[in-house]
Amino acid sequence: MIPPERVRNVAVIAHVDHGKTSLLDGLLRDAQVFRTGQVVDDCVMDQHDLERERGITINTAHVEYETDSRHYAHVDCPGHADYVK
């Protein structure tokens, strides 16, 4: 089990088209989560064709990774009014 002091849970919540998914995609790239030479789509967090087609997050997306000092869990939340309750 990971010690609680090492865990960072981050939920990104904002209005539609404010860059939530783009922010998380950038964080993942900057954190070097992907293997060297690994081919990565432009939009990592939006996994469904409809999300990529429309350019909006429909389903909550979740990704976890570790660095030398922390365990991170990021949640990308939808911002479009049709998908927020």
C-alpha positions, 0 to 999 in steps of 0.5 A: 500500500502506498503511504498516504503522504505520497498520494496526490489526487487531482480532479480537474473541473472547469467550464466547457472549452477551458482546457481541462483535458489539454492541461492533463494531457500536457501534465502527463507528457511533462511528467514523462509518463509515456515510454521513450518513442511511444506513439501517443495520440494528441488527446490522451485523456479523451478515449472515445471516438465521439469525444475526439470527434466533438472535442469535448469530454463526455465520460470522466477519465482517470489515470494514475502514475508514479514519480520517484516521490509521489503517486498521482491520480488525475481525474478529467471531469466533463464540463459540457452542460449536457454531461454534468449533473 
